[in-house]
Amino acid sequence: MNTPNLAGIGMTSQRTRERMIASLLDKGIKNWAVLDVMRTIPRHVFLDEALATRAYEDTALPIGFNQTISQPYVVARMTEAALGPRVPEQGKVPRVLEIGTGCGYQTAVIAQFAERVWTVERIQPLLERARKHLSLVGVRNVRFKHDDGSLGWADNAPFDIIIAAAAPQHVPAELLNQLAEGGRLVIPVGTERGGQELLLIERTGNEFSSRVLEAVNFVPLYVGQVQY
């Protein structure tokens, strides 16, 4: 893999990133810390060179293996929802679990707010690619696992935040069980044809409250499937 220009030029330059941030503001993203992080992280690094010039468009793009990098608005919305009212002055979130590493972009964003991120990806080549991407942009607080994401990562539970970048038809019980007291789970639920909703689930004791954030369109979360 060629080493990309982290600063970017032309359609990957800082000026282009600023236009992306302006678009996110227009679409209702309010958390300034999330916007600052997304302004800083070079999204083009996480894409094939042929798609790099489209990196700062607010759209999902292919990353191979029938998977996509989520559009910037969705990444911002999920991160904002996962953090909730927390502000940087309160310190970093101790433990974050990510389901669906993909190319590593969402990982890089949420890692800026976490002491440690545990991320699970079922497709081995994507996981290895994400590991390289995150190393290139200097993200060091991530542990990786090649496994069925619906199982979570029980050995390191409970998690203060769980964020899923693929949609199951129903919320896996394992993820609910691995959520810490007061924790927040952000996950798309539904089918590609039947429609999907982005849910925010919060845990209080053994009770879980859920609310719909908005309609979304994610790749499916394949239960019981691991690809080498």
N, C-alpha and C positions, 0 to 999 in steps of 0.2 A: 504494500500500500504506500503510495507516494505521500510524503509529508505535506499537508496542505498549508496554505498561508492563513494563519490564525486571524490576522488582522483583516484580511479580505481586501479585494479591490473591485472596482466597478459595481456589479450587481451583488457583490457580497461585502461591500464596504460598510463602514459605520453609518454613513448617510442612509443607506438602504435599511439598515437595522432600525434607525430612528423612525423611518416611515412605518415599519412594522409595529413599533411601540405606539405610535400615534393611532394606528388602526385598532390596536387592543384597547386603548383608552376610549376610543369612539364606540367600541362594542361593549363597554361597561366594566372592564377590569379596573378595579379600584386600589388593589394592594400595591403600593409603591415599591415595596421590597421585591415582590415578584417581578414587576416591570423592570426594575434595575438589574435583576439577575438575567432576565431574558434579553436585555439590551447588551449584556456583557458576553454571554455564551455564544460562540460562533456556530450557529446552526448548520452552516454549510459544511463543517467538518464531518457531520454525521451522515452526509449524503454522498452518493457516487459523484464523481467529478462532472459527469454529463448533466446532472440535475442541480449542481451547486448554484447556478445563476438564479434558480427559482427558490432558493432556501428561505428567503424572507418574505415570500408571498404567504398570505394567510390561507394555506391549503395543505391537505395531507398529500404526501408524495410516496412513491413506492421505494422500498428498501430491499426487495427480493423476497423469495419464499412466500409470495402472496401476502406479505405484510406491508405496513405503511408506517411512516413517521407521522404522528398526529399533527394537525394544523396548530400553529402557535396559539390561537385563541383557546382551543381545547386544553392545551398544556397549561396555559395561564389560569383558566377557569378551574381546572382540577386542583392545581397547586394552591390557588387562593382558597378553595373550599376545604382542602385538607388542612391547611394552616388555621383556618377559622379566624378568631379574633387575636390570635397570637401575633406579637410584633417582635422584631429582632432584638429589642432591648431585653426581652424575657429569656433570651438564650436559645440555643438550638434545640430542636426536637430530639430527644435521646435516641429513639428507635423507630425507624421507618422500614416498612416492607413494600416492595414494588413487585407487582405481578405483570410480567410481560416486558422484559428489558428492551426488546427490539433493537434499535440502533444505538440506544443509550442516551438519547437527548432528554427525555423526561427524567431519566435517572440523574443526569447532570444538573437539571434545574432543581429537583427536590433535594439533591445532596447538599446544595448550598445552605439549606435550612436545617440540616440533620447532623447529629453527632456521628451516626452510622446508618447506612442504608444496606439492607439485604435485598437483593434483586434476583428474581427467578425467571428463567426463559426456557421454553421447551425445545427451541431450535438451536442446536449446538453452534453452527456457523455464525448465526446472528449474535450469540452470546460472546463468541471470541472477537467478533468485529466490534461489539460494544465495548469490550474490555480495552481494545486498542484506542478507540475513539476517546474514552474517558481518560486514559493515560495521556493522550495528546493534549487535552485541555486542562490537565492538572488536577483531575478529581481523584482523590486517594482514599476517600472514606466509604468505599463500596465493597461489599462482598457478593460474590456471584455464585449462582447454583443453576445447573442444568437439570430441570425437573418439570413435572406437571404443576403449573402455577396454581391450579385449584386447591392444591394441598397446602399452599402457603409454605412456611418454614418453621415448623413447630418447635424445633430445638432452640430457636432464638426468640420465641414469643415470651411475653406479650409485646405488641407493637403499639406505639402511640398514634401512628398513622399507617394505614394501608391504602395504597393507591394502585388501581388496576387499569392496565391499558389494553384490555381485551374483554369482550362481553360474554359472560355466561348467560344461560337462559334463566337461571335462578342464582341467588347469592349463595356461594358455597358455605356450608356450615363451618368448615374448617377455618375460613377467614374470620367469621364472626367470633369463633372461639379463641382466636389468636389476637383479638383486639383488646387492648388494655382498658382498664377502667377510665372513662372519660375520653377514650380514643375515638378517632374518626376514620371511617372507611369511605373512600370515594370510588365508585365502581359503575360502569355501564352495564345494564341488564336488559336482556331481550334477544330477539333474533334479527338477522340481517333483513329478512323480508317482512317480519311482523312489527318492526320498529323497536328502537332501543331508547331507554331513558337513563340519564346519568343520575345516580342516587348518592346522597350523602347520608350515611348511617352513623349514629353516635351511640356509644355504650354507656349505660348507667347501671352499675351492678350487673344483674343478669337480664336487664331489659335493653332493647334496642329500638331507637326511634329512627325513622327514615323519612326523607323528603326528596321529592323529585327536583332536580336543578334545571334540566332542560332535555330536549330530544337530541340524540347523538347518533353517530354511525361509526361503530368500531368493528374491527375484525373479531371473529368469534374466539372465545376462550375454549379451547379443545380440552375436554376433561379426559384424563387417562392416556393422552398421547404425548410421547416424547420423541423428537426427531434428531437423528445423528447426522 
